[in-house]
Amino acid sequence: MLLPDDVRQRLATAIERLRPHAADVAWIAPANLHVTLKFLGQVDEARVPALSDALGAAVTDQPALDVVVRGLGAFPSATRPRVLWAGLDDPTGAMTALAERVDGCCGRLGFPAESRAFAAHITLGRVREPRRQPALADALARSSEFGRLRVDRVSLMRSELSPRGARYSELFGAPLAVQ
């Protein structure tokens, strides 16, 4: 899901605020900030049409939803981070339900089911060498609200890695139902 410009800018500012407190982090470029419902890994190009059809069918009656981008954190923990993130406040569970639909349709095509519960977030950076970073944990605790995100589309994305970072391109997009 693409982010509105105002949310993207606030998250870019948060990244800059975190940067001095975080050692050895591969930060996500602001233009690449997004929400991932399911990571598929390397997918053979011949499977894309069936995957697109299944994804479109899975979300055709899923209503669009609104979430609030709020708070900062880390997986597995703020004291020994591997992934730094901004949270998505999903009090109704609609985002989780959408991720479960996507996981289910992918599972029917032979992709492995998710082993962990869905945690709605936007990845801000990945720590290359995990270690205790108390200053980073303190900086993550001083977070705020970054704005609203309207989820009205699900996209199948291609990620091409290069030394300058990832480049994303949409292979297929499925609109969610208008309420």
VMD Tcl script that builds the backbone (N, CA, C; Angstrom):
set m [mol new atoms 537]
animate dup $m
set s [atomselect $m all]
$s set {name element resname resid chain x y z} {
  {N N MET 1 A 0.825 -1.171 0.000}
  {CA C MET 1 A 0.000 0.000 0.000}
  {C C MET 1 A 0.871 1.237 0.000}
  {N N LEU 2 A 0.553 2.135 -0.888}
  {CA C LEU 2 A 1.295 3.390 -0.942}
  {C C LEU 2 A 0.815 4.308 0.167}
  {N N LEU 3 A 1.711 5.133 0.641}
  {CA C LEU 3 A 1.397 6.038 1.734}
  {C C LEU 3 A 1.107 7.432 1.211}
  {N N PRO 4 A 0.199 8.162 1.861}
  {CA C PRO 4 A -0.026 9.565 1.490}
  {C C PRO 4 A 1.253 10.370 1.731}
  {N N ASP 5 A 1.449 11.412 0.939}
  {CA C ASP 5 A 2.675 12.212 1.026}
  {C C ASP 5 A 2.918 12.772 2.421}
  {N N ASP 6 A 1.854 13.234 3.112}
  {CA C ASP 6 A 2.060 13.829 4.437}
  {C C ASP 6 A 2.543 12.777 5.444}
  {N N VAL 7 A 2.011 11.571 5.373}
  {CA C VAL 7 A 2.446 10.493 6.262}
  {C C VAL 7 A 3.880 10.104 5.925}
  {N N ARG 8 A 4.176 9.988 4.648}
  {CA C ARG 8 A 5.533 9.638 4.197}
  {C C ARG 8 A 6.545 10.659 4.725}
  {N N GLN 9 A 6.202 11.949 4.651}
  {CA C GLN 9 A 7.115 12.996 5.109}
  {C C GLN 9 A 7.323 12.926 6.618}
  {N N ARG 10 A 6.260 12.693 7.371}
  {CA C ARG 10 A 6.397 12.581 8.836}
  {C C ARG 10 A 7.251 11.368 9.217}
  {N N LEU 11 A 7.103 10.278 8.484}
  {CA C LEU 11 A 7.929 9.103 8.758}
  {C C LEU 11 A 9.389 9.360 8.378}
  {N N ALA 12 A 9.620 10.085 7.297}
  {CA C ALA 12 A 10.993 10.448 6.912}
  {C C ALA 12 A 11.640 11.292 8.004}
  {N N THR 13 A 10.867 12.192 8.600}
  {CA C THR 13 A 11.370 13.008 9.702}
  {C C THR 13 A 11.693 12.126 10.906}
  {N N ALA 14 A 10.844 11.137 11.183}
  {CA C ALA 14 A 11.102 10.213 12.289}
  {C C ALA 14 A 12.377 9.412 12.052}
  {N N ILE 15 A 12.601 8.987 10.814}
  {CA C ILE 15 A 13.834 8.257 10.481}
  {C C ILE 15 A 15.041 9.134 10.773}
  {N N GLU 16 A 14.986 10.390 10.366}
  {CA C GLU 16 A 16.114 11.301 10.611}
  {C C GLU 16 A 16.343 11.502 12.107}
  {N N ARG 17 A 15.264 11.520 12.888}
  {CA C ARG 17 A 15.380 11.667 14.339}
  {C C ARG 17 A 15.998 10.413 14.970}
  {N N LEU 18 A 15.705 9.236 14.406}
  {CA C LEU 18 A 16.235 7.978 14.936}
  {C C LEU 18 A 17.681 7.715 14.511}
  {N N ARG 19 A 18.057 8.204 13.372}
  {CA C ARG 19 A 19.360 7.899 12.766}
  {C C ARG 19 A 20.548 8.043 13.732}
  {N N PRO 20 A 20.646 9.143 14.486}
  {CA C PRO 20 A 21.815 9.273 15.380}
  {C C PRO 20 A 21.833 8.279 16.544}
  {N N HIS 21 A 20.701 7.655 16.830}
  {CA C HIS 21 A 20.599 6.735 17.966}
  {C C HIS 21 A 20.728 5.273 17.550}
  {N N ALA 22 A 20.838 5.014 16.263}
  {CA C ALA 22 A 20.814 3.644 15.755}
  {C C ALA 22 A 22.085 3.349 14.968}
  {N N ALA 23 A 22.812 2.348 15.417}
  {CA C ALA 23 A 24.041 1.959 14.729}
  {C C ALA 23 A 23.755 0.869 13.707}
  {N N ASP 24 A 24.387 1.000 12.558}
  {CA C ASP 24 A 24.387 -0.056 11.544}
  {C C ASP 24 A 22.980 -0.454 11.082}
  {N N VAL 25 A 22.208 0.536 10.628}
  {CA C VAL 25 A 20.850 0.301 10.159}
  {C C VAL 25 A 20.772 0.596 8.659}
  {N N ALA 26 A 20.149 -0.288 7.912}
  {CA C ALA 26 A 19.834 -0.039 6.500}
  {C C ALA 26 A 18.449 0.603 6.488}
  {N N TRP 27 A 18.414 1.913 6.327}
  {CA C TRP 27 A 17.150 2.659 6.367}
  {C C TRP 27 A 16.419 2.525 5.041}
  {N N ILE 28 A 15.108 2.489 5.121}
  {CA C ILE 28 A 14.272 2.434 3.923}
  {C C ILE 28 A 14.139 3.863 3.395}
  {N N ALA 29 A 14.347 4.028 2.107}
  {CA C ALA 29 A 14.169 5.348 1.495}
  {C C ALA 29 A 12.704 5.761 1.632}
  {N N PRO 30 A 12.441 7.023 1.957}
  {CA C PRO 30 A 11.043 7.456 2.134}
  {C C PRO 30 A 10.130 7.093 0.964}
  {N N ALA 31 A 10.624 7.145 -0.252}
  {CA C ALA 31 A 9.801 6.804 -1.416}
  {C C ALA 31 A 9.409 5.330 -1.421}
  {N N ASN 32 A 10.135 4.490 -0.683}
  {CA C ASN 32 A 9.873 3.047 -0.662}
  {C C ASN 32 A 9.072 2.587 0.552}
  {N N LEU 33 A 8.685 3.491 1.432}
  {CA C LEU 33 A 7.912 3.098 2.608}
  {C C LEU 33 A 6.551 2.559 2.169}
  {N N HIS 34 A 6.157 1.427 2.722}
  {CA C HIS 34 A 4.906 0.771 2.326}
  {C C HIS 34 A 4.473 -0.215 3.401}
  {N N VAL 35 A 3.296 -0.772 3.224}
  {CA C VAL 35 A 2.773 -1.806 4.107}
  {C C VAL 35 A 2.818 -3.133 3.349}
  {N N THR 36 A 3.381 -4.145 3.973}
  {CA C THR 36 A 3.422 -5.486 3.384}
  {C C THR 36 A 2.406 -6.369 4.108}
  {N N LEU 37 A 1.484 -6.931 3.354}
  {CA C LEU 37 A 0.515 -7.873 3.929}
  {C C LEU 37 A 1.083 -9.288 3.945}
  {N N LYS 38 A 1.871 -9.627 2.901}
  {CA C LYS 38 A 2.496 -10.949 2.829}
  {C C LYS 38 A 3.716 -10.835 1.926}
  {N N PHE 39 A 4.829 -11.380 2.408}
  {CA C PHE 39 A 6.047 -11.427 1.610}
  {C C PHE 39 A 6.120 -12.795 0.945}
  {N N LEU 40 A 6.250 -12.804 -0.378}
  {CA C LEU 40 A 6.236 -14.066 -1.118}
  {C C LEU 40 A 7.625 -14.560 -1.486}
  {N N GLY 41 A 8.614 -13.703 -1.475}
  {CA C GLY 41 A 9.945 -14.111 -1.895}
  {C C GLY 41 A 10.034 -14.175 -3.408}
  {N N GLN 42 A 10.956 -14.974 -3.897}
  {CA C GLN 42 A 11.169 -15.126 -5.340}
  {C C GLN 42 A 9.978 -15.883 -5.942}
  {N N VAL 43 A 9.324 -15.273 -6.937}
  {CA C VAL 43 A 8.159 -15.885 -7.574}
  {C C VAL 43 A 8.448 -16.006 -9.067}
  {N N ASP 44 A 8.249 -17.200 -9.591}
  {CA C ASP 44 A 8.420 -17.434 -11.025}
  {C C ASP 44 A 7.410 -16.570 -11.782}
  {N N GLU 45 A 7.870 -15.904 -12.814}
  {CA C GLU 45 A 7.033 -15.002 -13.619}
  {C C GLU 45 A 5.779 -15.700 -14.152}
  {N N ALA 46 A 5.866 -16.999 -14.420}
  {CA C ALA 46 A 4.727 -17.750 -14.948}
  {C C ALA 46 A 3.592 -17.869 -13.922}
  {N N ARG 47 A 3.883 -17.665 -12.642}
  {CA C ARG 47 A 2.861 -17.782 -11.599}
  {C C ARG 47 A 2.110 -16.472 -11.357}
  {N N VAL 48 A 2.602 -15.386 -11.913}
  {CA C VAL 48 A 2.008 -14.068 -11.642}
  {C C VAL 48 A 0.539 -13.985 -12.083}
  {N N PRO 49 A 0.137 -14.471 -13.271}
  {CA C PRO 49 A -1.283 -14.373 -13.640}
  {C C PRO 49 A -2.216 -15.088 -12.659}
  {N N ALA 50 A -1.878 -16.301 -12.245}
  {CA C ALA 50 A -2.727 -17.024 -11.295}
  {C C ALA 50 A -2.746 -16.322 -9.939}
  {N N LEU 51 A -1.607 -15.800 -9.536}
  {CA C LEU 51 A -1.523 -15.082 -8.270}
  {C C LEU 51 A -2.365 -13.805 -8.322}
  {N N SER 52 A -2.304 -13.098 -9.442}
  {CA C SER 52 A -3.104 -11.881 -9.616}
  {C C SER 52 A -4.594 -12.196 -9.570}
  {N N ASP 53 A -5.002 -13.248 -10.279}
  {CA C ASP 53 A -6.418 -13.639 -10.280}
  {C C ASP 53 A -6.892 -13.995 -8.866}
  {N N ALA 54 A -6.094 -14.783 -8.156}
  {CA C ALA 54 A -6.470 -15.210 -6.816}
  {C C ALA 54 A -6.529 -14.024 -5.853}
  {N N LEU 55 A -5.573 -13.122 -5.960}
  {CA C LEU 55 A -5.550 -11.939 -5.093}
  {C C LEU 55 A -6.764 -11.059 -5.353}
  {N N GLY 56 A -7.077 -10.829 -6.627}
  {CA C GLY 56 A -8.250 -10.027 -6.975}
  {C C GLY 56 A -9.539 -10.627 -6.441}
  {N N ALA 57 A -9.679 -11.951 -6.576}
  {CA C ALA 57 A -10.884 -12.624 -6.091}
  {C C ALA 57 A -10.968 -12.588 -4.562}
  {N N ALA 58 A -9.833 -12.681 -3.900}
  {CA C ALA 58 A -9.817 -12.724 -2.437}
  {C C ALA 58 A -10.241 -11.407 -1.802}
  {N N VAL 59 A -10.007 -10.292 -2.484}
  {CA C VAL 59 A -10.292 -8.989 -1.856}
  {C C VAL 59 A -11.469 -8.265 -2.497}
  {N N THR 60 A -12.144 -8.884 -3.453}
  {CA C THR 60 A -13.180 -8.196 -4.219}
  {C C THR 60 A -14.298 -7.619 -3.349}
  {N N ASP 61 A -14.655 -8.304 -2.265}
  {CA C ASP 61 A -15.729 -7.800 -1.406}
  {C C ASP 61 A -15.207 -7.250 -0.078}
  {N N GLN 62 A -13.892 -7.128 0.046}
  {CA C GLN 62 A -13.279 -6.579 1.262}
  {C C GLN 62 A -13.447 -5.060 1.241}
  {N N PRO 63 A -14.124 -4.495 2.226}
  {CA C PRO 63 A -14.294 -3.043 2.238}
  {C C PRO 63 A -12.979 -2.310 2.477}
  {N N ALA 64 A -12.842 -1.155 1.839}
  {CA C ALA 64 A -11.710 -0.279 2.110}
  {C C ALA 64 A -11.731 0.076 3.593}
  {N N LEU 65 A -10.596 0.411 4.135}
  {CA C LEU 65 A -10.520 0.703 5.566}
  {C C LEU 65 A -9.540 1.831 5.836}
  {N N ASP 66 A -9.649 2.399 7.016}
  {CA C ASP 66 A -8.755 3.458 7.463}
  {C C ASP 66 A -8.007 2.986 8.686}
  {N N VAL 67 A -6.708 3.280 8.722}
  {CA C VAL 67 A -5.886 3.000 9.893}
  {C C VAL 67 A -5.097 4.264 10.215}
  {N N VAL 68 A -4.609 4.329 11.442}
  {CA C VAL 68 A -3.776 5.444 11.868}
  {C C VAL 68 A -2.354 4.931 12.011}
  {N N VAL 69 A -1.410 5.657 11.422}
  {CA C VAL 69 A 0.002 5.328 11.568}
  {C C VAL 69 A 0.442 5.982 12.879}
  {N N ARG 70 A 0.781 5.140 13.864}
  {CA C ARG 70 A 1.040 5.657 15.213}
  {C C ARG 70 A 2.083 4.804 15.924}
  {N N GLY 71 A 3.047 5.449 16.512}
  {CA C GLY 71 A 4.023 4.774 17.358}
  {C C GLY 71 A 5.172 4.172 16.578}
  {N N LEU 72 A 6.289 4.021 17.275}
  {CA C LEU 72 A 7.485 3.399 16.719}
  {C C LEU 72 A 7.852 2.208 17.582}
  {N N GLY 73 A 8.498 1.233 16.982}
  {CA C GLY 73 A 8.910 0.063 17.737}
  {C C GLY 73 A 9.930 -0.740 16.966}
  {N N ALA 74 A 10.196 -1.941 17.465}
  {CA C ALA 74 A 11.192 -2.806 16.840}
  {C C ALA 74 A 10.808 -4.264 17.047}
  {N N PHE 75 A 11.147 -5.078 16.073}
  {CA C PHE 75 A 11.034 -6.532 16.197}
  {C C PHE 75 A 12.447 -7.065 16.408}
  {N N PRO 76 A 12.727 -8.026 17.212}
  {CA C PRO 76 A 11.801 -8.642 18.155}
  {C C PRO 76 A 11.552 -7.782 19.390}
  {N N SER 77 A 12.470 -6.839 19.691}
  {CA C SER 77 A 12.257 -5.954 20.838}
  {C C SER 77 A 13.047 -4.673 20.633}
  {N N ALA 78 A 12.678 -3.635 21.346}
  {CA C ALA 78 A 13.378 -2.352 21.240}
  {C C ALA 78 A 14.786 -2.434 21.811}
  {N N THR 79 A 15.041 -3.371 22.707}
  {CA C THR 79 A 16.374 -3.468 23.296}
  {C C THR 79 A 17.355 -4.253 22.420}
  {N N ARG 80 A 16.852 -5.155 21.592}
  {CA C ARG 80 A 17.704 -5.883 20.630}
  {C C ARG 80 A 17.004 -5.902 19.279}
  {N N PRO 81 A 16.955 -4.762 18.619}
  {CA C PRO 81 A 16.162 -4.647 17.387}
  {C C PRO 81 A 16.799 -5.315 16.177}
  {N N ARG 82 A 15.931 -5.834 15.316}
  {CA C ARG 82 A 16.337 -6.298 13.976}
  {C C ARG 82 A 15.622 -5.468 12.917}
  {N N VAL 83 A 14.351 -5.149 13.191}
  {CA C VAL 83 A 13.543 -4.342 12.276}
  {C C VAL 83 A 12.956 -3.177 13.066}
  {N N LEU 84 A 13.103 -1.964 12.527}
  {CA C LEU 84 A 12.514 -0.770 13.129}
  {C C LEU 84 A 11.260 -0.436 12.349}
  {N N TRP 85 A 10.176 -0.088 13.048}
  {CA C TRP 85 A 8.897 0.089 12.361}
  {C C TRP 85 A 8.068 1.214 12.957}
  {N N ALA 86 A 7.091 1.642 12.146}
  {CA C ALA 86 A 5.995 2.512 12.588}
  {C C ALA 86 A 4.757 1.632 12.599}
  {N N GLY 87 A 3.965 1.763 13.656}
  {CA C GLY 87 A 2.804 0.894 13.820}
  {C C GLY 87 A 1.575 1.397 13.095}
  {N N LEU 88 A 0.682 0.467 12.806}
  {CA C LEU 88 A -0.623 0.792 12.233}
  {C C LEU 88 A -1.676 0.432 13.260}
  {N N ASP 89 A -2.423 1.427 13.701}
  {CA C ASP 89 A -3.474 1.228 14.690}
  {C C ASP 89 A -4.704 0.693 13.966}
  {N N ASP 90 A -5.056 -0.546 14.253}
  {CA C ASP 90 A -6.143 -1.263 13.576}
  {C C ASP 90 A -7.114 -1.803 14.619}
  {N N PRO 91 A -7.862 -0.903 15.301}
  {CA C PRO 91 A -8.698 -1.354 16.421}
  {C C PRO 91 A -9.810 -2.326 16.025}
  {N N THR 92 A -10.274 -2.276 14.779}
  {CA C THR 92 A -11.352 -3.177 14.360}
  {C C THR 92 A -10.832 -4.532 13.898}
  {N N GLY 93 A -9.529 -4.638 13.658}
  {CA C GLY 93 A -8.958 -5.879 13.151}
  {C C GLY 93 A -9.128 -6.057 11.650}
  {N N ALA 94 A -9.600 -5.029 10.954}
  {CA C ALA 94 A -9.846 -5.141 9.510}
  {C C ALA 94 A -8.556 -5.368 8.725}
  {N N MET 95 A -7.463 -4.749 9.158}
  {CA C MET 95 A -6.186 -4.927 8.464}
  {C C MET 95 A -5.686 -6.359 8.637}
  {N N THR 96 A -5.847 -6.889 9.831}
  {CA C THR 96 A -5.460 -8.275 10.091}
  {C C THR 96 A -6.310 -9.225 9.257}
  {N N ALA 97 A -7.605 -8.956 9.168}
  {CA C ALA 97 A -8.496 -9.791 8.357}
  {C C ALA 97 A -8.079 -9.755 6.883}
  {N N LEU 98 A -7.691 -8.579 6.405}
  {CA C LEU 98 A -7.233 -8.454 5.018}
  {C C LEU 98 A -5.958 -9.270 4.807}
  {N N ALA 99 A -5.012 -9.184 5.741}
  {CA C ALA 99 A -3.773 -9.960 5.634}
  {C C ALA 99 A -4.071 -11.460 5.649}
  {N N GLU 100 A -5.042 -11.873 6.454}
  {CA C GLU 100 A -5.408 -13.296 6.501}
  {C C GLU 100 A -6.029 -13.748 5.185}
  {N N ARG 101 A -6.823 -12.889 4.554}
  {CA C ARG 101 A -7.385 -13.231 3.234}
  {C C ARG 101 A -6.272 -13.419 2.209}
  {N N VAL 102 A -5.322 -12.496 2.221}
  {CA C VAL 102 A -4.204 -12.574 1.276}
  {C C VAL 102 A -3.385 -13.835 1.547}
  {N N ASP 103 A -3.110 -14.115 2.811}
  {CA C ASP 103 A -2.351 -15.316 3.167}
  {C C ASP 103 A -3.092 -16.569 2.709}
  {N N GLY 104 A -4.405 -16.587 2.902}
  {CA C GLY 104 A -5.201 -17.744 2.493}
  {C C GLY 104 A -5.189 -17.972 0.997}
  {N N CYS 105 A -5.349 -16.900 0.227}
  {CA C CYS 105 A -5.366 -17.076 -1.235}
  {C C CYS 105 A -3.996 -17.513 -1.736}
  {N N CYS 106 A -2.940 -17.020 -1.115}
  {CA C CYS 106 A -1.591 -17.438 -1.508}
  {C C CYS 106 A -1.340 -18.888 -1.101}
  {N N GLY 107 A -1.879 -19.276 0.049}
  {CA C GLY 107 A -1.732 -20.658 0.511}
  {C C GLY 107 A -2.374 -21.646 -0.442}
  {N N ARG 108 A -3.517 -21.268 -1.009}
  {CA C ARG 108 A -4.190 -22.152 -1.966}
  {C C ARG 108 A -3.380 -22.318 -3.254}
  {N N LEU 109 A -2.423 -21.427 -3.474}
  {CA C LEU 109 A -1.549 -21.533 -4.648}
  {C C LEU 109 A -0.202 -22.164 -4.296}
  {N N GLY 110 A -0.082 -22.648 -3.054}
  {CA C GLY 110 A 1.129 -23.360 -2.664}
  {C C GLY 110 A 2.187 -22.526 -1.946}
  {N N PHE 111 A 1.914 -21.255 -1.679}
  {CA C PHE 111 A 2.867 -20.447 -0.915}
  {C C PHE 111 A 2.714 -20.794 0.563}
  {N N PRO 112 A 3.809 -20.862 1.292}
  {CA C PRO 112 A 3.717 -21.230 2.720}
  {C C PRO 112 A 2.873 -20.229 3.510}
  {N N ALA 113 A 2.086 -20.767 4.441}
  {CA C ALA 113 A 1.285 -19.912 5.319}
  {C C ALA 113 A 2.208 -19.188 6.291}
  {N N GLU 114 A 1.761 -18.029 6.739}
  {CA C GLU 114 A 2.530 -17.271 7.720}
  {C C GLU 114 A 2.570 -18.047 9.029}
  {N N SER 115 A 3.731 -18.113 9.636}
  {CA C SER 115 A 3.864 -18.829 10.906}
  {C C SER 115 A 3.663 -17.893 12.103}
  {N N ARG 116 A 3.796 -16.579 11.859}
  {CA C ARG 116 A 3.614 -15.605 12.943}
  {C C ARG 116 A 2.327 -14.825 12.714}
  {N N ALA 117 A 1.777 -14.335 13.802}
  {CA C ALA 117 A 0.586 -13.491 13.707}
  {C C ALA 117 A 0.938 -12.208 12.960}
  {N N PHE 118 A 0.003 -11.705 12.186}
  {CA C PHE 118 A 0.204 -10.463 11.442}
  {C C PHE 118 A 0.342 -9.296 12.413}
  {N N ALA 119 A 1.348 -8.481 12.204}
  {CA C ALA 119 A 1.568 -7.262 12.994}
  {C C ALA 119 A 1.626 -6.100 11.997}
  {N N ALA 120 A 0.564 -5.322 11.930}
  {CA C ALA 120 A 0.463 -4.240 10.950}
  {C C ALA 120 A 1.510 -3.167 11.240}
  {N N HIS 121 A 2.406 -2.943 10.275}
  {CA C HIS 121 A 3.485 -1.984 10.464}
  {C C HIS 121 A 4.051 -1.524 9.126}
  {N N ILE 122 A 4.854 -0.478 9.200}
  {CA C ILE 122 A 5.627 0.022 8.066}
  {C C ILE 122 A 7.085 -0.099 8.469}
  {N N THR 123 A 7.863 -0.876 7.736}
  {CA C THR 123 A 9.278 -1.037 8.052}
  {C C THR 123 A 10.020 0.261 7.737}
  {N N LEU 124 A 10.778 0.748 8.715}
  {CA C LEU 124 A 11.582 1.965 8.540}
  {C C LEU 124 A 13.048 1.631 8.299}
  {N N GLY 125 A 13.517 0.527 8.858}
  {CA C GLY 125 A 14.920 0.155 8.684}
  {C C GLY 125 A 15.168 -1.240 9.214}
  {N N ARG 126 A 16.281 -1.816 8.751}
  {CA C ARG 126 A 16.686 -3.148 9.194}
  {C C ARG 126 A 18.083 -3.042 9.800}
  {N N VAL 127 A 18.228 -3.571 11.002}
  {CA C VAL 127 A 19.508 -3.533 11.698}
  {C C VAL 127 A 20.388 -4.635 11.128}
  {N N ARG 128 A 21.575 -4.264 10.671}
  {CA C ARG 128 A 22.467 -5.245 10.043}
  {C C ARG 128 A 23.065 -6.218 11.059}
  {N N GLU 129 A 23.524 -5.684 12.191}
  {CA C GLU 129 A 24.127 -6.500 13.248}
  {C C GLU 129 A 23.398 -6.229 14.555}
  {N N PRO 130 A 22.441 -7.057 14.919}
  {CA C PRO 130 A 21.667 -6.800 16.139}
  {C C PRO 130 A 22.546 -6.768 17.387}
  {N N ARG 131 A 22.305 -5.771 18.205}
  {CA C ARG 131 A 22.971 -5.647 19.501}
  {C C ARG 131 A 22.160 -4.676 20.348}
  {N N ARG 132 A 22.450 -4.654 21.628}
  {CA C ARG 132 A 21.734 -3.742 22.526}
  {C C ARG 132 A 22.031 -2.307 22.121}
  {N N GLN 133 A 20.955 -1.523 22.008}
  {CA C GLN 133 A 21.080 -0.101 21.666}
  {C C GLN 133 A 20.126 0.697 22.564}
  {N N PRO 134 A 20.520 0.951 23.814}
  {CA C PRO 134 A 19.617 1.622 24.754}
  {C C PRO 134 A 19.146 2.997 24.276}
  {N N ALA 135 A 20.006 3.760 23.623}
  {CA C ALA 135 A 19.603 5.090 23.137}
  {C C ALA 135 A 18.511 4.962 22.082}
  {N N LEU 136 A 18.599 3.930 21.264}
  {CA C LEU 136 A 17.573 3.698 20.253}
  {C C LEU 136 A 16.252 3.316 20.915}
  {N N ALA 137 A 16.293 2.456 21.906}
  {CA C ALA 137 A 15.068 2.064 22.618}
  {C C ALA 137 A 14.391 3.293 23.210}
  {N N ASP 138 A 15.181 4.203 23.796}
  {CA C ASP 138 A 14.621 5.448 24.344}
  {C C ASP 138 A 14.008 6.308 23.248}
  {N N ALA 139 A 14.692 6.408 22.108}
  {CA C ALA 139 A 14.184 7.224 20.994}
  {C C ALA 139 A 12.895 6.637 20.420}
  {N N LEU 140 A 12.788 5.326 20.350}
  {CA C LEU 140 A 11.567 4.685 19.847}
  {C C LEU 140 A 10.390 4.964 20.780}
  {N N ALA 141 A 10.661 5.044 22.076}
  {CA C ALA 141 A 9.593 5.286 23.050}
  {C C ALA 141 A 9.012 6.690 22.919}
  {N N ARG 142 A 9.789 7.614 22.362}
  {CA C ARG 142 A 9.311 8.988 22.181}
  {C C ARG 142 A 8.702 9.127 20.784}
  {N N SER 143 A 7.590 8.481 20.579}
  {CA C SER 143 A 6.977 8.488 19.251}
  {C C SER 143 A 5.651 9.227 19.276}
  {N N SER 144 A 5.062 9.346 18.109}
  {CA C SER 144 A 3.817 10.104 18.008}
  {C C SER 144 A 2.940 9.513 16.911}
  {N N GLU 145 A 1.910 10.244 16.578}
  {CA C GLU 145 A 1.018 9.867 15.489}
  {C C GLU 145 A 1.534 10.495 14.201}
  {N N PHE 146 A 1.489 9.731 13.114}
  {CA C PHE 146 A 2.018 10.188 11.833}
  {C C PHE 146 A 0.937 10.493 10.805}
  {N N GLY 147 A -0.308 10.142 11.101}
  {CA C GLY 147 A -1.412 10.451 10.194}
  {C C GLY 147 A -2.249 9.234 9.853}
  {N N ARG 148 A -3.252 9.472 9.007}
  {CA C ARG 148 A -4.190 8.427 8.592}
  {C C ARG 148 A -3.769 7.830 7.258}
  {N N LEU 149 A -4.115 6.559 7.110}
  {CA C LEU 149 A -3.843 5.833 5.876}
  {C C LEU 149 A -5.140 5.174 5.431}
  {N N ARG 150 A -5.581 5.514 4.229}
  {CA C ARG 150 A -6.760 4.887 3.629}
  {C C ARG 150 A -6.281 3.681 2.835}
  {N N VAL 151 A -6.742 2.500 3.216}
  {CA C VAL 151 A -6.368 1.261 2.525}
  {C C VAL 151 A -7.519 0.941 1.579}
  {N N ASP 152 A -7.303 1.227 0.287}
  {CA C ASP 152 A -8.361 1.019 -0.693}
  {C C ASP 152 A -7.902 0.173 -1.878}
  {N N ARG 153 A -6.705 -0.430 -1.731}
  {CA C ARG 153 A -6.128 -1.193 -2.830}
  {C C ARG 153 A -5.083 -2.160 -2.265}
  {N N VAL 154 A -4.991 -3.318 -2.868}
  {CA C VAL 154 A -3.943 -4.284 -2.556}
  {C C VAL 154 A -3.155 -4.499 -3.837}
  {N N SER 155 A -1.841 -4.486 -3.720}
  {CA C SER 155 A -0.981 -4.611 -4.896}
  {C C SER 155 A -0.043 -5.796 -4.762}
  {N N LEU 156 A 0.204 -6.450 -5.890}
  {CA C LEU 156 A 1.251 -7.452 -5.992}
  {C C LEU 156 A 2.473 -6.702 -6.519}
  {N N MET 157 A 3.520 -6.685 -5.706}
  {CA C MET 157 A 4.682 -5.859 -6.035}
  {C C MET 157 A 5.900 -6.714 -6.355}
  {N N ARG 158 A 6.728 -6.176 -7.237}
  {CA C ARG 158 A 8.033 -6.762 -7.533}
  {C C ARG 158 A 9.070 -5.881 -6.844}
  {N N SER 159 A 10.017 -6.509 -6.204}
  {CA C SER 159 A 11.110 -5.801 -5.551}
  {C C SER 159 A 12.407 -6.197 -6.233}
  {N N GLU 160 A 13.099 -5.211 -6.757}
  {CA C GLU 160 A 14.398 -5.465 -7.388}
  {C C GLU 160 A 15.467 -4.798 -6.544}
  {N N LEU 161 A 16.366 -5.619 -6.004}
  {CA C LEU 161 A 17.405 -5.111 -5.121}
  {C C LEU 161 A 18.614 -4.660 -5.920}
  {N N SER 162 A 19.211 -3.556 -5.456}
  {CA C SER 162 A 20.430 -3.044 -6.072}
  {C C SER 162 A 21.272 -2.417 -4.968}
  {N N PRO 163 A 22.510 -2.070 -5.261}
  {CA C PRO 163 A 23.341 -1.422 -4.234}
  {C C PRO 163 A 22.748 -0.102 -3.732}
  {N N ARG 164 A 21.905 0.527 -4.523}
  {CA C ARG 164 A 21.287 1.799 -4.108}
  {C C ARG 164 A 19.957 1.581 -3.397}
  {N N GLY 165 A 19.610 0.331 -3.109}
  {CA C GLY 165 A 18.354 0.027 -2.420}
  {C C GLY 165 A 17.375 -0.669 -3.344}
  {N N ALA 166 A 16.210 -0.951 -2.811}
  {CA C ALA 166 A 15.180 -1.668 -3.573}
  {C C ALA 166 A 14.423 -0.712 -4.489}
  {N N ARG 167 A 14.003 -1.258 -5.612}
  {CA C ARG 167 A 13.105 -0.535 -6.524}
  {C C ARG 167 A 11.858 -1.386 -6.654}
  {N N TYR 168 A 10.700 -0.765 -6.436}
  {CA C TYR 168 A 9.440 -1.489 -6.447}
  {C C TYR 168 A 8.634 -1.139 -7.685}
  {N N SER 169 A 7.953 -2.163 -8.219}
  {CA C SER 169 A 7.032 -1.920 -9.330}
  {C C SER 169 A 5.796 -2.799 -9.111}
  {N N GLU 170 A 4.654 -2.235 -9.433}
  {CA C GLU 170 A 3.401 -2.952 -9.256}
  {C C GLU 170 A 3.171 -3.892 -10.442}
  {N N LEU 171 A 2.910 -5.160 -10.135}
  {CA C LEU 171 A 2.587 -6.147 -11.166}
  {C C LEU 171 A 1.077 -6.261 -11.357}
  {N N PHE 172 A 0.336 -6.035 -10.270}
  {CA C PHE 172 A -1.120 -6.153 -10.298}
  {C C PHE 172 A -1.689 -5.360 -9.135}
  {N N GLY 173 A -2.828 -4.730 -9.357}
  {CA C GLY 173 A -3.509 -4.018 -8.287}
  {C C GLY 173 A -4.967 -4.390 -8.245}
  {N N ALA 174 A -5.490 -4.600 -7.048}
  {CA C ALA 174 A -6.905 -4.947 -6.866}
  {C C ALA 174 A -7.532 -3.937 -5.926}
  {N N PRO 175 A -8.565 -3.217 -6.409}
  {CA C PRO 175 A -9.227 -2.257 -5.525}
  {C C PRO 175 A -10.084 -2.981 -4.495}
  {N N LEU 176 A -10.175 -2.383 -3.306}
  {CA C LEU 176 A -11.082 -2.899 -2.296}
  {C C LEU 176 A -12.443 -2.283 -2.526}
  {N N ALA 177 A -13.469 -2.881 -1.969}
  {CA C ALA 177 A -14.837 -2.427 -2.177}
  {C C ALA 177 A -15.055 -1.043 -1.558}
  {N N VAL 178 A -15.781 -0.197 -2.275}
  {CA C VAL 178 A -16.110 1.134 -1.770}
  {C C VAL 178 A -17.259 0.973 -0.788}
  {N N GLN 179 A -17.164 1.653 0.326}
  {CA C GLN 179 A -18.202 1.543 1.368}
  {C C GLN 179 A -19.285 2.570 1.140}
}
mol reanalyze $m
mol bondsrecalc $m
mol representation Tube
mol addrep $m
